[in-house]
Amino acid sequence: MPDVLPNITNFYNAVNQYGISKKYNFKLESIEGSPVDDLFKAIPYDVYAQAAKIPSRKISTVKIPYKSFEYVVPMEASYPEHEFWELTFITDANLTIRSIFETWNKTLYDNNTNSAGDITKDIPVRVARSYTLNGVYPTVINASEYDISGTGEVAKTRITFAFQDFTAI
């Protein structure tokens, strides 16, 4: 059997046709239906997450014995990160992104009035393809760190979300 060598032209053509997923292309396009959607749309620049992961989906299985065989059967789907999905945003000088998520978080539960608002929204998220996180809402606006002895690194804000499930569009 003859040796088959990789063909760089085929690889180049495939990359041109299908592209390559880049780790830095996680753009938050909208938060439609959230109480802060108008504030988000007013941001005069694109909002990219500096760090994020596409949430995972897990199907649990059960073993069903049948005669001398044991079949593995899918039972239910779960979303392991549904309580703690985290995004990290580069923060602008006015803390605009942080302020938007603080406002949304406060509409969920206001400790001054001890009242809860409309909790969840369905938010489309786009990264290489579109995902909609169903019933998503911010749970934690993490501390923003500042250090006078730093080397000029940009400030970042980590937001932790909870969601019910997601669909790939």
Backbone bond lengths (Angstrom), bond angles and torsions (degrees), N, CA, C in turn:
res aa  C-N    CA-C-N  psi(-1)  N-CA   C-N-CA  omega(-1)  CA-C   N-CA-C  phi
1 M - - - 1.433 - - 1.529 108.66 -
2 P 1.335 118.01 131.99 1.463 120.09 -178.16 1.531 111.12 -72.71
3 D 1.334 114.82 150.07 1.466 120.08 176.25 1.525 109.70 -70.63
4 V 1.328 116.15 136.58 1.461 120.70 177.68 1.522 107.45 -104.88
5 L 1.317 116.21 116.72 1.452 121.21 -179.75 1.524 109.71 -95.07
6 P 1.337 116.75 146.93 1.461 118.60 177.36 1.525 110.60 -63.23
7 N 1.300 115.34 144.67 1.457 120.71 -178.50 1.530 108.06 -108.02
8 I 1.332 117.66 112.68 1.459 122.09 -177.48 1.519 111.55 -63.83
9 T 1.309 117.48 -30.75 1.462 120.68 179.04 1.524 110.10 -66.01
10 N 1.336 117.09 -42.66 1.472 120.09 177.75 1.526 110.90 -62.64
11 F 1.326 116.31 -41.81 1.461 120.58 178.53 1.538 110.09 -62.74
12 Y 1.317 117.02 -47.63 1.461 122.13 179.65 1.528 110.57 -58.59
13 N 1.335 117.67 -45.05 1.465 121.49 179.66 1.534 111.42 -64.31
14 A 1.332 116.62 -39.47 1.468 120.13 178.83 1.529 111.13 -65.25
15 V 1.333 117.17 -41.80 1.474 120.72 178.37 1.527 109.93 -63.81
16 N 1.316 117.56 -42.42 1.466 120.43 178.30 1.524 112.04 -63.98
17 Q 1.315 116.91 -36.19 1.462 120.55 -178.01 1.527 112.20 -77.47
18 Y 1.345 117.74 -43.76 1.461 121.10 -172.89 1.523 113.89 -105.62
19 G 1.321 117.80 -18.30 1.456 120.82 -179.04 1.519 111.64 76.25
20 I 1.331 114.76 177.71 1.462 121.60 177.51 1.516 106.69 -129.45
21 S 1.309 116.66 134.19 1.457 120.53 178.50 1.525 109.24 -70.18
22 K 1.312 115.58 129.23 1.465 120.88 -179.73 1.515 109.13 -105.15
23 K 1.317 117.32 138.17 1.455 121.80 -176.80 1.524 113.26 -68.44
24 Y 1.309 117.97 -16.32 1.454 119.84 -175.76 1.532 113.07 -100.48
25 N 1.301 118.76 12.65 1.459 121.42 -177.63 1.523 112.37 -106.87
26 F 1.313 118.36 56.09 1.459 120.96 177.90 1.523 107.32 -110.67
27 K 1.320 115.11 96.96 1.459 121.59 -174.59 1.527 109.82 -106.25
28 L 1.322 116.79 130.45 1.457 121.96 174.29 1.522 106.56 -89.08
29 E 1.334 116.49 109.93 1.458 120.19 -173.43 1.511 113.66 -86.27
30 S 1.327 117.49 -35.99 1.458 118.63 -178.62 1.517 109.61 -161.75
31 I 1.315 114.04 161.06 1.468 121.07 171.12 1.522 107.03 -130.40
32 E 1.342 114.11 55.70 1.465 122.51 -175.93 1.515 111.20 -54.72
33 G 1.322 114.83 137.49 1.452 120.41 176.38 1.511 114.07 84.26
34 S 1.328 118.18 -10.60 1.462 119.67 178.54 1.521 108.66 -78.78
35 P 1.319 117.93 159.33 1.462 119.76 179.54 1.530 113.49 -68.15
36 V 1.318 117.78 -8.13 1.468 120.93 -178.90 1.527 112.40 -115.84
37 D 1.321 117.93 16.69 1.462 120.92 -176.98 1.522 112.21 -59.54
38 D 1.333 118.16 -40.34 1.465 120.86 179.03 1.522 111.20 -64.05
39 L 1.339 117.28 -39.37 1.467 120.57 177.35 1.522 110.47 -63.87
40 F 1.351 116.34 -41.21 1.461 121.18 -179.34 1.527 110.49 -64.89
41 K 1.329 117.48 -43.40 1.470 121.19 -179.45 1.524 111.97 -65.52
42 A 1.340 117.13 -23.72 1.466 121.16 -178.76 1.528 113.08 -79.40
43 I 1.338 118.02 -9.71 1.464 120.46 178.51 1.534 108.06 -65.57
44 P 1.332 117.87 124.90 1.469 120.26 -173.76 1.526 114.53 -80.77
45 Y 1.311 119.37 15.73 1.460 121.95 179.93 1.528 109.26 -144.05
46 D 1.334 116.33 163.14 1.459 121.08 177.18 1.522 109.24 -71.97
47 V 1.324 116.40 142.45 1.461 121.04 -179.17 1.528 108.97 -105.13
48 Y 1.326 115.26 109.27 1.453 121.65 177.85 1.522 108.83 -108.08
49 A 1.309 116.45 140.15 1.459 120.43 173.62 1.525 107.74 -80.97
50 Q 1.323 116.35 135.43 1.455 119.71 177.95 1.520 109.86 -76.57
51 A 1.329 116.07 -32.79 1.461 120.52 178.48 1.523 108.94 -143.70
52 A 1.326 116.54 135.04 1.465 122.05 179.74 1.522 109.14 -166.14
53 K 1.312 115.24 163.18 1.456 121.87 172.48 1.513 108.14 -132.11
54 I 1.324 116.53 142.87 1.457 119.13 171.53 1.525 105.91 -70.82
55 P 1.342 117.91 128.37 1.470 119.44 -177.86 1.535 112.11 -59.43
56 S 1.314 115.10 152.64 1.469 119.46 -179.37 1.526 111.14 -95.64
57 R 1.315 115.09 161.14 1.466 123.25 177.26 1.510 106.59 -129.77
58 K 1.321 116.30 131.64 1.461 120.64 -176.74 1.526 109.51 -125.56
59 I 1.322 116.06 136.79 1.464 121.14 174.89 1.517 107.64 -108.48
60 S 1.324 115.85 122.81 1.462 118.93 176.70 1.526 108.78 -83.98
61 T 1.300 115.04 151.40 1.462 120.91 -177.18 1.520 110.26 -125.17
62 V 1.304 114.80 162.96 1.460 121.54 175.69 1.532 107.57 -136.68
63 K 1.326 115.88 146.67 1.467 120.31 178.45 1.516 108.89 -92.28
64 I 1.328 115.36 128.34 1.460 122.40 179.37 1.524 108.18 -114.76
65 P 1.343 117.78 114.77 1.465 118.88 178.24 1.540 110.31 -76.67
66 Y 1.310 115.38 138.45 1.454 121.11 175.53 1.520 107.37 -144.04
67 K 1.326 115.21 113.08 1.457 122.23 -175.63 1.521 108.96 51.48
68 S 1.311 118.68 -120.41 1.465 119.85 -178.74 1.537 112.17 -97.49
69 F 1.324 116.55 10.86 1.466 121.00 -179.34 1.525 110.89 -110.42
70 E 1.303 113.92 161.93 1.461 120.08 173.63 1.526 106.97 -132.13
71 Y 1.331 115.02 114.94 1.456 120.21 -178.57 1.525 109.66 -96.00
72 V 1.304 115.58 142.30 1.457 121.69 174.61 1.532 106.73 -101.09
73 V 1.339 115.44 120.41 1.462 121.51 -172.71 1.535 109.75 -119.59
74 P 1.335 118.30 134.70 1.473 119.93 176.89 1.527 110.36 -70.36
75 M 1.335 115.81 141.51 1.463 119.52 -176.48 1.530 113.33 -117.13
76 E 1.326 118.16 -54.07 1.457 120.57 -176.98 1.522 110.24 -152.20
77 A 1.310 114.77 156.59 1.468 120.49 177.47 1.523 109.01 -100.93
78 S 1.320 115.31 144.46 1.464 120.44 174.49 1.528 108.22 -137.12
79 Y 1.303 114.84 164.58 1.457 121.71 -177.59 1.525 107.40 -125.11
80 P 1.334 117.97 95.31 1.470 122.15 -171.03 1.526 115.21 -55.50
81 E 1.327 118.85 -33.15 1.472 120.38 -178.20 1.520 112.59 -93.16
82 H 1.339 118.81 13.01 1.458 119.30 -170.77 1.526 114.02 -63.20
83 E 1.312 118.62 -16.48 1.459 120.67 177.63 1.520 113.23 -100.21
84 F 1.324 118.06 -12.07 1.462 119.48 -173.37 1.524 112.99 -151.61
85 W 1.317 117.80 61.53 1.458 121.64 177.63 1.522 107.37 -91.57
86 E 1.335 117.36 123.57 1.456 121.20 -170.00 1.524 112.49 -116.49
87 L 1.335 115.91 136.42 1.458 123.29 173.77 1.522 108.10 -122.08
88 T 1.324 117.04 145.32 1.462 121.82 175.01 1.523 108.03 -116.96
89 F 1.326 115.73 124.93 1.459 122.13 -179.86 1.521 109.67 -111.61
90 I 1.323 116.43 144.77 1.462 120.40 170.25 1.526 106.07 -74.63
91 T 1.313 116.18 132.25 1.458 121.87 -173.63 1.520 110.92 -93.42
92 D 1.343 116.68 134.29 1.460 119.84 175.01 1.533 109.69 -81.92
93 A 1.318 117.08 171.58 1.462 121.81 -174.82 1.532 112.77 -61.87
94 N 1.328 118.13 -28.92 1.462 121.53 -178.71 1.530 113.02 -92.80
95 L 1.322 117.27 3.72 1.477 122.71 -178.20 1.537 111.61 56.25
96 T 1.323 116.94 37.95 1.467 122.30 -175.85 1.525 112.13 -59.63
97 I 1.323 117.20 -50.66 1.462 120.50 -177.57 1.523 110.36 -63.44
98 R 1.315 117.25 -45.41 1.463 120.79 177.69 1.532 110.72 -58.64
99 S 1.322 117.35 -44.45 1.458 122.13 -179.64 1.529 111.60 -60.44
100 I 1.334 116.82 -41.23 1.467 120.60 179.27 1.528 110.80 -61.74
101 F 1.332 117.07 -46.01 1.457 119.40 -179.22 1.530 111.96 -72.69
102 E 1.325 118.38 -30.19 1.471 120.40 173.54 1.529 110.31 -63.94
103 T 1.334 116.43 -42.25 1.464 121.00 178.48 1.523 110.56 -62.15
104 W 1.331 116.82 -45.88 1.462 120.98 179.51 1.523 109.95 -62.40
105 N 1.333 116.18 -45.31 1.454 121.14 -179.47 1.528 111.08 -60.10
106 K 1.336 116.94 -39.79 1.465 120.45 -179.53 1.529 111.59 -69.91
107 T 1.348 117.84 -29.50 1.463 119.01 176.98 1.523 111.42 -70.38
108 L 1.339 116.76 -21.95 1.460 119.91 177.34 1.521 111.05 -72.62
109 Y 1.329 115.48 -44.00 1.467 119.82 176.97 1.517 108.68 -152.81
110 D 1.313 116.02 121.23 1.462 122.12 179.26 1.524 108.35 -104.15
111 N 1.334 117.09 109.91 1.463 119.70 -177.17 1.526 112.18 -70.58
112 N 1.337 119.25 -17.75 1.463 120.68 176.61 1.523 112.15 -72.57
113 T 1.328 116.55 -34.74 1.468 120.26 -179.49 1.521 112.17 -107.11
114 N 1.339 116.80 -3.91 1.461 122.62 -178.47 1.528 111.17 54.76
115 S 1.341 115.89 44.60 1.460 119.75 -178.78 1.521 110.77 -129.65
116 A 1.316 114.80 149.07 1.466 121.45 179.44 1.519 109.09 -108.46
117 G 1.325 115.63 146.14 1.460 120.97 178.45 1.519 110.48 -104.98
118 D 1.335 115.16 -164.90 1.458 121.81 176.39 1.523 107.42 -68.52
119 I 1.319 117.03 117.70 1.451 120.73 -166.33 1.519 114.25 -78.60
120 T 1.303 118.47 -51.08 1.462 118.49 -166.28 1.520 113.28 -115.68
121 K 1.306 114.66 155.87 1.459 123.24 175.97 1.526 107.81 -140.64
122 D 1.326 115.86 158.60 1.457 120.97 172.86 1.517 107.25 -98.35
123 I 1.329 116.62 121.27 1.461 120.58 -173.52 1.515 110.53 -123.58
124 P 1.346 117.32 121.30 1.452 118.68 175.40 1.524 111.36 -72.56
125 V 1.311 116.45 133.73 1.457 122.58 176.49 1.523 106.62 -122.02
126 R 1.335 118.36 137.02 1.461 121.18 -176.21 1.518 109.89 -118.87
127 V 1.335 116.04 126.55 1.461 121.92 172.54 1.523 106.53 -155.03
128 A 1.296 116.17 104.70 1.465 123.57 -178.16 1.530 111.56 65.17
129 R 1.277 117.69 -27.74 1.458 125.72 170.08 1.515 106.36 -157.07
130 S 1.295 118.45 174.71 1.465 120.48 -174.23 1.521 111.49 -96.09
131 Y 1.321 115.34 140.72 1.455 123.57 173.39 1.521 107.83 -128.65
132 T 1.299 117.02 142.34 1.458 121.09 171.43 1.512 107.88 -113.42
133 L 1.331 115.88 120.48 1.460 121.15 175.16 1.519 106.47 -87.56
134 N 1.317 117.08 115.84 1.454 121.90 -176.99 1.520 110.05 -86.99
135 G 1.325 115.18 130.73 1.456 120.69 179.09 1.508 113.47 67.27
136 V 1.318 118.32 39.74 1.466 121.38 -176.50 1.522 110.77 -90.05
137 Y 1.327 115.61 146.80 1.465 121.85 175.02 1.523 109.43 -159.31
138 P 1.359 117.30 151.10 1.465 119.89 -179.87 1.526 110.61 -76.36
139 T 1.312 116.94 132.98 1.460 120.85 178.83 1.516 112.45 -106.25
140 V 1.336 117.41 -33.06 1.456 120.90 -178.89 1.527 109.15 -138.87
141 I 1.329 116.03 128.27 1.451 121.07 166.89 1.520 103.73 -101.77
142 N 1.321 115.64 102.16 1.464 120.96 -173.41 1.528 111.53 -66.40
143 A 1.315 115.49 160.81 1.454 121.79 -179.99 1.528 110.38 -61.02
144 S 1.327 115.97 138.44 1.470 121.43 173.62 1.517 107.42 -94.49
145 E 1.323 116.08 128.81 1.461 120.12 -175.85 1.520 111.16 -96.68
146 Y 1.330 115.16 134.78 1.461 122.32 174.92 1.520 107.59 -129.61
147 D 1.341 116.04 140.12 1.461 120.56 -177.01 1.522 108.52 -146.65
148 I 1.326 116.35 116.39 1.464 121.40 -177.72 1.522 112.30 -63.32
149 S 1.328 116.38 -23.69 1.472 119.14 -179.38 1.528 111.81 -87.69
150 G 1.329 117.69 8.48 1.458 121.59 -178.77 1.519 112.32 -67.65
151 T 1.332 114.98 174.16 1.465 120.98 -176.08 1.528 112.20 -106.92
152 G 1.313 117.33 21.96 1.455 119.80 179.14 1.517 114.15 93.81
153 E 1.320 117.27 12.50 1.458 120.51 178.64 1.533 109.07 -66.69
154 V 1.329 116.42 145.14 1.463 119.81 -179.82 1.524 110.85 -71.70
155 A 1.323 115.91 150.27 1.466 121.40 178.27 1.518 109.48 -75.49
156 K 1.321 116.31 149.29 1.463 122.21 -178.51 1.524 109.35 -130.95
157 T 1.333 115.64 153.11 1.455 122.16 175.91 1.521 108.38 -127.21
158 R 1.335 117.01 125.61 1.466 121.73 176.41 1.519 108.73 -99.91
159 I 1.325 115.94 128.88 1.457 122.55 178.04 1.523 107.27 -116.91
160 T 1.325 117.19 130.57 1.459 121.85 176.87 1.524 108.35 -105.62
161 F 1.336 115.88 130.70 1.451 122.29 -178.43 1.524 110.44 -114.19
162 A 1.311 116.50 158.22 1.467 122.95 167.75 1.534 105.82 -119.48
163 F 1.327 116.69 151.47 1.469 120.29 178.10 1.525 108.10 -152.39
164 Q 1.332 115.09 163.72 1.461 120.46 -178.98 1.532 111.13 -85.76
165 D 1.322 116.22 -51.23 1.460 122.52 178.76 1.518 107.83 -162.61
166 F 1.322 117.88 -178.25 1.453 120.43 176.55 1.517 110.15 -142.79
167 T 1.316 114.37 157.99 1.461 120.39 176.18 1.526 108.34 -128.82
168 A 1.298 115.82 140.32 1.465 121.40 174.43 1.515 106.75 -90.04
169 I 1.315 115.41 133.14 1.476 120.06 -176.75 1.519 109.37 -100.78
